[in-house]
Amino acid sequence: MCICGSNFLTTPVSTYRALLAAPDVRALLLAALLARLAGRMFALAIVLYALARFSSPELAGWLAFAAVAPGLLISPIAGALIDRVGSAWAITVDMAASAILLATLALADRIGAAEPALVLLLTGAYSLTSPLSFAGIRALLPRLVPTDALGRANALDTALHGLTDVIGPASAGVLVGFAGSIAALCLIAAIYAAAAISLARVPHLAGRMPGLRALLALAWFGLRRVVAQPTLRGLAVSYSLYEVCWGILVVVVPVFTAQRFGSGAGATIAGLLWAGLGLVGAIAALVAGHLPAADRERRMMAIGMLLTAASAWPISAMFGLPGLAFGLMLIGAAAGPIDVGVLTLRQRRTDPAELGRVLSVSMSLNLAGGPLGSALGGLLVVWSLSGTFTIAALAATLGACAVSLIPGGTDRA
């Protein structure tokens, strides 16, 4: 198998401008930007849709769960596909499928067929292809840049992710507040389609679709490698606990604003709150990219998770809307360095030849706490807003403690 293309960076990279000089890197980052923008918009839009259409925080939590969890279960197979047929192909398939499914959901609502069961089914189907792009982007990036530029590339990647955290929720909140959730879903489908088109110039891996037995064998290999490697195993425990906190916040923040300001204004305010978090997170990621991260990743993660816990409770829970706004910005400030540390540590300790399989499984295990947190948050928020924030803080604290499970030094298998 070979990569078809010649725009790879092979010389030392000392600035972000130099990193973006390669057309392939620019094209991949544009596709990543559009895909994540659509994903961030959908994460909030589907919760707001459930609150407005069905008046159900519980359903909102389960929809947030369905938007992520099924894809996590099939991530080993997605990783095997990435390694065999290429990241660019995998990302394109995910973008096209996401656009079609969201357009179907909007049409079903339009004709009055959007019952809770159907919405859950379509949302779950949307999540099934998500690992293809989520791991595909992160597996392809290290193949396009030299090793010395990996930390800077990860920082730029994380910063772009943070940018979508600004634009995505704000756009979704404003659209739902003024034009309705169906208009938001249609726009999200169009953005996914644009992301698929933007990948046209990214080089594709010249490979063949494996048979079912070979595919399952490759998937099992990726799962075993992640479980056997101490670093990836420790990351799975620590980061998944941290993600429980984020999953809870996905539900509790729009419920908080809807209860105080109504569904329309509450949707807009929720979007702006998430936008503020994303802006701070993008800046923090760029700053973290300029700092030497090697052998300091675990400390960055632990400190950031403890700051996240304090920001969830008592800051966000006890001081009304100003406290929630300030708390979310602190969470964003902590998220940038945490994500840069996690990405760099995982890539440093993974065999490049196994990036697709290993990253797909590792990243999915890391994110497993998110949908669980969303389902839990939907159940808890009807009991107590403050209590739900407390559980979120507890999850982040446990994640910080679990960082101790990640060994120092190098343990690449």
C-alpha positions in Angstrom: 0.0 0.0 0.0 1.2 3.5 -0.7 0.2 7.1 -0.2 -0.6 8.9 -3.5 0.6 12.5 -3.3 3.7 14.5 -2.9 2.8 17.5 -0.7 4.1 16.1 2.6 6.3 18.2 4.8 9.8 16.7 5.1 11.7 19.7 6.4 11.8 21.1 10.0 8.8 23.2 10.9 9.2 26.1 13.4 6.0 28.1 12.9 2.3 27.5 12.3 2.6 29.3 8.9 5.3 26.9 7.8 3.1 24.0 8.9 0.2 25.3 6.7 2.5 25.6 3.7 1.7 22.1 2.6 -1.5 21.9 0.5 -2.4 18.5 1.9 -2.2 19.7 5.5 -4.4 22.7 4.6 -7.0 20.5 2.9 -7.1 18.0 5.8 -7.4 20.8 8.4 -10.2 22.4 6.4 -12.1 19.2 6.2 -11.5 18.7 10.0 -12.7 22.2 10.7 -16.0 21.7 8.7 -16.6 18.3 10.1 -16.1 19.4 13.7 -18.2 22.5 13.1 -21.0 20.4 12.0 -20.5 17.9 14.9 -20.4 20.7 17.5 -23.6 22.2 16.1 -25.3 18.9 16.1 -24.3 18.1 19.7 -26.2 21.1 20.9 -28.9 21.1 18.2 -30.1 17.6 19.0 -30.5 18.4 22.7 -32.3 21.7 22.0 -34.5 19.8 19.5 -35.5 17.3 22.2 -36.3 20.1 24.7 -38.3 22.1 22.1 -40.1 19.2 20.3 -40.7 16.8 23.1 -40.1 18.9 26.3 -38.0 16.0 27.7 -34.6 16.5 29.4 -34.5 12.7 29.7 -34.9 12.2 26.0 -32.3 15.0 25.4 -29.8 13.0 27.5 -30.5 9.7 25.6 -30.2 11.5 22.2 -26.8 12.8 23.3 -25.9 9.3 24.3 -27.1 7.8 21.0 -25.1 10.4 19.0 -21.9 9.0 20.3 -22.2 5.5 22.0 -23.0 3.2 19.0 -20.0 4.5 17.1 -17.7 3.8 20.1 -18.8 0.2 20.0 -17.7 -0.4 16.4 -14.5 1.8 16.6 -12.2 -1.3 16.4 -13.7 -2.1 13.0 -13.5 1.5 11.9 -9.8 1.6 12.8 -9.1 -1.5 10.8 -10.8 0.0 7.8 -8.7 3.2 8.2 -5.5 1.3 8.1 -6.5 -0.8 5.1 -8.3 1.6 2.8 -7.1 5.0 4.0 -8.0 7.9 6.3 -9.2 10.2 3.5 -11.7 7.5 2.2 -12.9 6.9 5.7 -13.5 10.6 6.5 -15.4 11.1 3.2 -17.7 8.1 3.9 -18.5 9.5 7.4 -19.2 13.1 6.1 -21.5 11.8 3.3 -23.4 9.5 5.6 -23.9 12.2 8.3 -25.3 14.6 5.7 -27.8 12.1 4.4 -29.0 11.0 7.9 -29.5 14.5 9.2 -31.4 15.5 6.0 -33.6 12.4 6.6 -34.2 13.5 10.2 -35.2 17.0 9.0 -37.5 15.5 6.4 -39.1 13.1 8.9 -39.9 16.0 11.2 -41.3 18.0 8.3 -43.8 15.3 7.4 -44.7 14.6 11.1 -43.0 11.3 11.3 -40.3 12.2 13.9 -41.4 10.1 16.9 -38.9 9.6 19.7 -38.0 6.1 18.6 -37.2 7.2 15.0 -35.2 10.2 16.2 -33.2 7.9 18.5 -32.7 5.4 15.6 -31.4 8.1 13.1 -29.2 9.6 15.8 -27.7 6.3 16.6 -27.1 5.6 12.9 -25.4 9.0 12.6 -22.9 7.9 15.3 -22.0 4.6 13.6 -19.6 6.2 11.0 -18.3 8.9 13.3 -15.1 6.9 14.3 -14.1 6.9 10.7 -13.4 10.6 10.6 -12.7 11.1 14.3 -9.8 8.7 14.2 -9.1 9.1 10.5 -8.1 12.8 10.9 -5.9 12.1 13.9 -4.2 9.1 12.1 -3.5 11.0 8.9 -2.1 14.1 10.4 1.1 12.5 11.8 1.7 11.0 8.3 1.6 14.5 6.7 4.1 16.3 9.0 7.5 15.5 10.3 8.0 14.2 13.9 9.4 17.5 15.1 6.2 19.3 14.1 3.8 16.9 15.6 3.3 18.8 18.8 2.6 22.0 16.8 0.3 20.2 14.4 -1.7 18.8 17.4 -1.9 22.3 18.9 -3.2 23.7 15.6 -5.6 20.8 15.3 -6.8 21.3 18.8 -7.1 25.1 18.3 -9.2 24.6 15.2 -11.4 22.2 17.3 -11.7 25.0 19.8 -12.7 27.4 17.1 -15.6 25.1 16.2 -16.5 25.1 19.8 -16.9 28.9 19.5 -18.8 29.0 16.1 -20.7 25.7 16.3 -22.7 26.1 19.5 -23.3 29.8 18.9 -24.6 29.2 15.4 -26.7 26.3 16.6 -28.1 28.2 19.5 -29.0 31.3 17.4 -30.4 29.2 14.6 -32.6 27.1 16.9 -33.7 30.2 18.8 -34.7 32.3 15.8 -35.3 29.8 12.9 -36.0 26.5 14.7 -34.1 23.3 15.1 -35.0 21.9 11.6 -33.3 24.8 9.9 -30.3 24.1 12.1 -30.3 20.4 11.1 -30.5 21.3 7.4 -27.5 23.6 7.7 -25.5 21.0 9.5 -26.2 18.5 6.8 -24.9 21.0 4.2 -21.7 21.6 6.2 -21.0 17.8 6.3 -21.4 17.7 2.5 -19.0 20.6 2.1 -16.5 18.7 4.3 -16.6 15.6 2.1 -16.0 17.8 -1.0 -13.0 19.5 0.6 -11.2 16.2 0.9 -10.8 15.8 -2.8 -7.2 16.9 -2.9 -6.0 15.0 0.2 -4.0 11.9 -0.8 -5.7 8.5 -0.6 -4.2 5.3 0.6 -4.0 2.7 -2.2 -5.5 -0.3 -0.5 -8.2 -2.9 -0.8 -11.4 -3.5 1.2 -10.5 -6.5 3.5 -12.8 -9.5 3.8 -15.0 -9.9 6.9 -12.6 -12.3 8.7 -9.6 -10.2 8.0 -11.5 -7.1 9.1 -12.5 -8.6 12.4 -8.9 -9.9 13.0 -7.5 -6.5 12.4 -10.1 -5.0 14.7 -9.3 -7.5 17.5 -5.6 -6.8 17.1 -6.2 -3.0 17.6 -8.3 -3.7 20.7 -5.7 -6.0 22.2 -2.9 -3.5 21.5 -4.8 -0.7 23.4 -5.6 -2.9 26.3 -2.1 -4.3 26.6 -0.3 -1.0 26.4 0.0 0.8 29.8 -0.2 4.3 28.5 -3.3 3.8 26.3 -4.9 1.8 29.1 -4.3 4.5 31.6 -5.5 7.2 29.2 -8.7 5.2 28.6 -9.5 5.2 32.3 -8.5 8.8 33.1 -9.9 10.6 30.1 -13.2 8.7 30.0 -13.9 9.8 33.6 -13.1 13.4 32.5 -15.5 13.0 29.6 -18.3 12.0 32.0 -18.1 15.6 33.3 -18.4 16.9 29.7 -21.3 14.6 28.9 -23.2 15.9 31.9 -22.5 19.5 30.9 -23.9 18.9 27.4 -27.3 18.3 28.9 -27.3 20.4 32.0 -26.2 23.7 30.4 -29.1 24.0 27.9 -31.6 22.8 30.6 -30.2 25.5 33.0 -30.8 28.2 30.4 -34.1 26.9 29.2 -35.5 26.8 32.8 -34.5 30.5 33.3 -35.1 32.1 29.9 -37.4 29.8 28.0 -36.7 27.5 25.1 -36.0 30.3 22.4 -33.8 32.7 24.4 -32.4 29.8 26.4 -31.1 28.1 23.2 -29.3 31.2 22.1 -27.8 31.8 25.6 -26.7 28.1 25.8 -25.0 28.5 22.4 -23.2 31.7 23.5 -22.0 30.0 26.7 -20.5 27.1 24.8 -19.0 29.6 22.3 -17.2 31.4 25.2 -15.8 28.1 26.4 -14.6 27.2 22.9 -12.9 30.6 22.4 -10.9 30.2 25.6 -10.1 26.6 24.8 -8.7 27.5 21.3 -6.4 30.2 22.8 -5.3 27.8 25.6 -4.5 25.1 23.0 -2.3 27.5 20.9 -0.4 28.6 24.0 0.1 24.9 25.1 1.5 24.1 21.6 4.4 26.5 22.2 5.3 24.9 25.5 7.5 21.8 25.7 5.0 19.0 26.3 7.3 15.9 26.2 7.2 14.1 29.6 4.9 16.8 31.0 1.7 15.6 29.5 0.5 13.8 32.7 1.0 16.9 34.9 -0.9 19.0 32.3 -3.8 16.5 32.3 -4.1 16.2 36.1 -4.0 20.0 36.8 -6.5 20.6 34.0 -8.9 18.0 35.3 -8.8 19.4 38.8 -9.5 22.9 37.5 -12.4 21.4 35.5 -13.8 19.9 38.7 -13.7 23.1 40.6 -15.2 25.0 37.7 -18.2 22.6 37.5 -18.8 22.8 41.3 -19.0 25.1 43.1 -18.4 27.9 40.5 -20.9 26.9 37.8 -23.5 25.5 40.2 -23.6 28.1 43.0 -23.4 31.5 41.3 -26.2 31.7 38.8 -25.6 32.6 35.1 -22.4 34.7 35.8 -21.0 31.7 37.7 -21.9 29.3 34.9 -20.4 31.5 32.2 -17.1 32.0 34.2 -17.0 28.3 35.1 -17.4 27.2 31.5 -14.6 29.5 30.4 -12.3 28.0 33.1 -13.2 24.5 31.8 -12.3 25.7 28.3 -8.9 27.0 29.5 -8.2 23.6 31.1 -9.4 21.6 28.0 -6.8 23.0 25.6 -3.7 21.9 27.5 -5.4 18.6 28.4 -6.2 17.7 24.8 -2.7 18.7 23.5 -1.1 16.6 26.2 -3.4 13.6 25.5 -2.8 13.7 21.7 0.9 14.1 21.9 1.4 11.4 24.5 -0.8 8.9 22.6 1.0 9.6 19.3 4.4 9.4 20.8 3.8 6.0 22.3 2.0 4.4 19.3 3.6 2.6 16.4 2.9 4.8 13.3 2.1 1.7 11.3 -0.8 0.9 13.7 -2.2 4.4 14.1 -5.6 3.8 12.5 -6.4 0.7 14.5 -4.9 1.9 17.7 -6.1 5.5 17.6 -9.7 4.5 16.7 -10.0 2.1 19.7 -8.0 4.3 22.1 -10.0 7.5 21.2 -13.3 5.7 21.5 -12.4 4.3 24.9 -11.3 7.7 26.0 -14.6 9.2 24.9 -16.8 6.5 26.3 -17.6 8.6 29.4 -19.2 11.3 27.3 -22.4 9.5 26.3 -22.7 7.9 29.7 -22.4 11.3 31.3 -25.1 12.7 28.9 -27.5 9.8 29.8 -26.8 10.3 33.5 -27.2 14.0 33.2 -30.6 13.7 31.6 -31.8 11.6 34.4 -30.2 13.6 37.2 -31.1 17.1 36.0 -34.8 16.6 36.7 -33.8 15.9 40.3 -31.4 18.7 41.0 -29.4 21.1 38.9 -26.8 21.7 41.6 -26.5 18.0 42.4 -25.9 17.3 38.7 -23.0 19.8 38.6 -21.6 18.1 41.7 -21.6 14.7 40.0 -19.8 16.3 37.0 -17.1 17.7 39.3 -16.7 14.3 41.0 -16.1 12.6 37.7 -13.4 15.1 36.7 -11.7 14.7 40.1 -11.6 10.9 39.6 -10.2 11.5 36.2 -7.3 13.5 37.7 -6.6 10.8 40.2 -6.6 8.2 37.4 -3.8 10.0 35.6 -1.5 8.2 38.0 -2.2 5.0 36.1 -0.3 6.4 33.1 3.4 5.4 33.3 6.2 7.8 32.8 8.9 7.4 30.2 8.1 5.5 27.1 6.2 2.3 26.7 5.6 2.0 23.0 4.7 -1.6 22.3 
